Structures are given as C-alpha cells and as structure tokens.
Amino acid sequence: MFDLSTTYNRRKTLLLGIFLLVLVLLPVVFYKNPYLVNVFIVIFYTTTMSLAWNLLGGMTGQNSLGHAAYMGLGAYIACLFMTKGGMNPWLAIPVSMVFVGLIAGVVFYPCFLLKGPYFTLVSIAFGETIRQFMLNWEFAGKAMGIPLPYGESSFLQFRFHSKLPYYYIALLMVAGVYLLIRKISKSRLGFALKTIREDEDVANAIGINPMKYKVIALVISSMIAAMAGCFYANYNRYIDCDLMLQSFSTEFILPAVIGGAAFVEGPLVGGIILLTLSEWLRNKFGGNLPGINLILYAITLLCIIRFRPAGILGWYSKSKAKEWIDCKILGKKAEEAEA
C-alpha cells in the first residue's frame, strides 16, 4: 500500500515515462518526414547547449555569452583530430571535451574576479578571439572550415545516411545532460553554486570558496558545450567559424531564460516551446512574408519576458494550474499542494 506522496511521485514518473516514450516512437511514426526529425534533432542539441549555459548562468549566476565559442572550439578540436590525426570520432569527443574544459578553466580563472557586466564582456571577447583565431588559422581551414568525409553508414565512424541514428543519439545526449545537471542541483556542489548566485559574501562566510566553485561550474559547462559541438560537426559533416558567432550564444540562453533559469527543467521547457514556435513561424510565414517569422518570434519573446520575467516554470510553480494538476491528476492532497 502506497501513501499519497508515493502516488504523486509515481504519477509524475509515469507522465515523464509517457513523454519519453512519445519521443522514442516519434521518428518511427514520422520516418518518411526527415524534416520533422531534423527539427527535433536541432531542438535536442540546442537544448543541450541551453542546459550547459544554465549550469553557469542560471545556477551559479555568471552570465556568459561565450558558449558558442566552447561549442565551436570543441567541434574544431574533434574535427582536427579526426581529419588530421585519423582519430575515431567517439574517441575525439571526450578528448575535445577535456581540451575545452582545460582552456576555459585556465583562461577564465582570473576573470572570475570581475563582477557584474564585466565578466559577460570578457566572455564575448573570448568568443570573438577564438573565432578570429580559427578564421585565420590555415591548419584549421581558415574561412573554408573543415569538411568531414562522407562514406558508408558506420556507427564506429559516427556517420549515418539516415537521420534516425542522429535523432536517438541527440535524445540520449540531452537526457544524459539533464540527469547530470539535476544530480548536480541536488548535490553539495549545487548547494554551493546556488549560494554563490544569491550572495557571494555569505557563501564565503560559511566556508564556500566562490572562485573554486565558479571554475568547476565553468569547466563542466564548457565540456558539455564541447560535446554538443562534436555532435553538431558529425551531424552536419562540416564545421566553420560561423558557429562561434555571438548571436548563437544568445540563442542558447533564450530557452533557459524563457523556460525559467532558476529551474533545472527550464531549458527543456523553453527549448521545446521556443524552437518549435520558431520553426513553425518560419515554415508558415517565411516563404510568403520574408522576415515576418523573426518579427513574430521577437514579439513573443518580448511578451514572455515582460509579463513572465521568472520564466514559464516560474509562473507555473505559483499558478492555480499547478495546484489543479497536482491535486486532480497527480493525486496530491490540497494541504500538500498549498505547502
């Protein structure tokens, strides 16, 4: 016999399981529609990047605009190892993650002394520096970028003719990163990062070293971004410097901000809603009225930021809708829902 709290948790787990089952079966049902499968692949790796940013920006309070550089740098390092050194793609991914983590940690260690907008400005400068370096480095192809070879489908070579394998790999990637961030959020590390976000002086007073934990958050965040970059390169079979443009860093931040940066699930909710909306607007209006989709998308973002500054989950957590769903669907007692 289970108590109501167990029933509540079991129903939440059941709903999550149904949602995951839908995602698993979706490409099987729509296997004749590669466009739709591609949309979800983009949603998955963009949401992965948003989760990476949220660890540093949402959980730690360090607003970075350089995550596109981590993603691009990870993709470049992996591609160079694969094309110049003949390394297997699956081995190149962890190697590039380690390289990017080390570079980010060493470069930004002294930068964490900066506060407010100055750290953000340094992250922009870092991203543009890396982009210009790759743009002018002949070994990395300069502006031509690095193409990956085509050939027969091979799991060992991370190369497929169908989009389905990429879909499931991207799904596993975003699910794995989400579970990692959730684990961190509930751990001692997560407590330290949240304390630093709220008040660095208080964190320092209770024995938390802000510099140490900021660097840890940055290294983990940049490594996740590098992994997403490696997936992007293998999926598109090509990488160039445009991936490091600062506008891409902004795109990775938006899902977390709109979904609710204070919540681990914020990037997931924001990513699904924003990216689906963006693609629908582009598909619906992009051909007839070029640019109108971007205008409508911007208006939607402005409305959400203006009227729901805490994000969708910030609003939902205090709404009547949550109380009704908790009580009527998930079986939570009214007193527990109010608490």
C-alpha positions, -999 to 999 in steps of 0.1 A, spaced: 0 0 0 14 34 -11 9 67 6 -3 97 -13 32 112 -17 44 80 -33 14 80 -56 22 116 -65 58 107 -74 48 76 -92 23 95 -114 49 122 -121 73 94 -132 46 78 -153 39 110 -171 76 115 -177 78 80 -190 50 85 -214 66 117 -227 99 99 -232 81 71 -250 65 96 -273 99 110 -282 113 75 -287 85 65 -311 82 98 -329 108 92 -356 94 57 -361 60 71 -368 73 100 -389 102 82 -406 90 94 -440 93 131 -428 130 138 -424 123 175 -420 104 169 -387 131 145 -375 157 172 -382 137 198 -363 138 176 -332 175 170 -336 181 207 -336 159 211 -306 178 184 -287 213 198 -293 202 234 -288 185 224 -255 217 206 -245 236 239 -250 210 257 -230 213 232 -202 251 238 -203 247 276 -201 221 272 -173 246 255 -151 269 285 -152 243 313 -158 211 301 -140 226 280 -112 258 300 -105 247 334 -116 276 340 -140 261 355 -172 282 342 -200 278 350 -237 307 328 -249 291 293 -250 290 293 -288 328 296 -286 330 265 -264 307 246 -288 327 257 -319 361 251 -302 350 215 -292 338 209 -328 371 222 -343 393 202 -320 374 170 -327 374 176 -364 411 183 -365 419 151 -345 396 132 -369 408 146 -402 445 153 -394 452 126 -369 428 98 -381 412 96 -346 380 77 -342 350 102 -337 339 86 -305 374 90 -290 377 125 -304 346 137 -284 360 131 -249 394 144 -259 379 176 -272 358 180 -241 389 177 -219 408 202 -241 379 228 -240 374 223 -202 411 230 -196 412 260 -219 381 275 -204 393 269 -168 428 284 -174 416 314 -194 386 323 -171 401 316 -137 414 352 -132 383 366 -150 360 354 -121 375 383 -101 353 405 -123 317 411 -113 286 424 -130 286 430 -167 325 428 -169 325 390 -169 299 390 -196 320 413 -217 351 391 -212 331 361 -224 321 379 -256 357 389 -262 369 353 -256 344 340 -281 353 366 -308 390 359 -302 386 322 -307 365 328 -338 391 351 -353 419 327 -345 402 299 -363 392 322 -392 429 330 -398 445 296 -389 455 278 -421 458 245 -404 421 247 -395 410 256 -430 406 294 -424 372 306 -436 367 274 -456 362 254 -424 367 217 -420 346 192 -440 342 157 -427 344 128 -452 313 111 -464 310 74 -469 290 43 -460 269 44 -428 290 34 -398 283 36 -361 320 34 -353 326 64 -376 296 83 -363 283 86 -399 248 77 -410 228 82 -441 195 82 -422 186 109 -396 172 83 -372 205 73 -355 214 110 -351 179 116 -335 184 89 -309 220 99 -301 208 135 -297 180 124 -274 204 103 -253 227 133 -251 201 158 -239 186 133 -215 220 124 -201 230 161 -196 196 168 -180 201 140 -155 237 152 -148 225 188 -141 197 176 -120 221 154 -100 244 185 -95 215 206 -85 206 183 -56 243 178 -45 266 197 -23 281 213 -54 247 225 -65 240 240 -30 274 258 -32 266 272 -67 232 284 -57 246 301 -26 272 319 -47 244 330 -70 224 345 -42 252 361 -22 290 356 -27 298 372 6 275 349 25 289 319 6 325 329 16 314 334 52 301 299 55 332 283 40 324 281 3 352 292 -20 334 312 -48 364 311 -71 368 273 -68 331 265 -75 328 290 -103 357 274 -121 342 239 -115 308 251 -130 326 267 -160 346 236 -167 316 213 -166 295 237 -186 322 242 -213 327 204 -216 290 198 -222 291 226 -248 321 209 -265 302 176 -266 273 193 -283 297 209 -308 312 175 -316 277 161 -323 269 192 -345 300 186 -366 294 149 -371 257 155 -379 263 183 -405 297 167 -417 311 202 -417 322 230 -393 332 266 -399 337 298 -378 301 309 -382 291 286 -354 311 308 -330 291 339 -337 279 357 -306 243 355 -318 244 317 -314 253 322 -277 222 343 -273 201 316 -289 214 291 -263 205 314 -235 169 322 -245 154 287 -238 167 288 -203 155 323 -196 121 318 -211 117 284 -195 129 296 -161 167 299 -154 161 291 -117 148 256 -126 168 227 -139 139 219 -163 138 255 -175 160 249 -207 139 218 -216 106 236 -214 119 267 -231 137 248 -258 107 227 -268 84 258 -268 107 284 -284 124 262 -310 91 246 -321 75 281 -323 104 295 -343 104 266 -368 66 268 -372 67 306 -378 95 302 -403 76 274 -421 43 292 -420 53 327 -429 89 327 -440 81 320 -477 52 345 -481 65 373 -460 102 370 -455 113 382 -421 78 382 -406 86 350 -387 115 367 -370 94 397 -361 66 375 -346 92 354 -328 108 386 -313 73 399 -302 66 366 -285 99 367 -266 93 403 -255 58 394 -242 71 365 -222 100 385 -207 77 414 -199 48 395 -184 66 364 -171 101 375 -161 106 344 -139 100 323 -170 73 298 -178 82 275 -149 85 304 -125 49 314 -134 36 278 -134 51 270 -99 29 296 -83 -2 292 -106 -36 278 -100 -30 254 -129 -2 237 -110 -25 233 -79 -52 218 -101 -28 194 -119 -11 184 -86 -45 176 -69 -67 163 -98 -41 145 -120 -12 137 -98 -32 129 -67 -16 153 -42 -36 164 -12 -48 200 -12 -28 208 20 4 194 4 -2 214 -28 -6 246 -7 26 238 12 
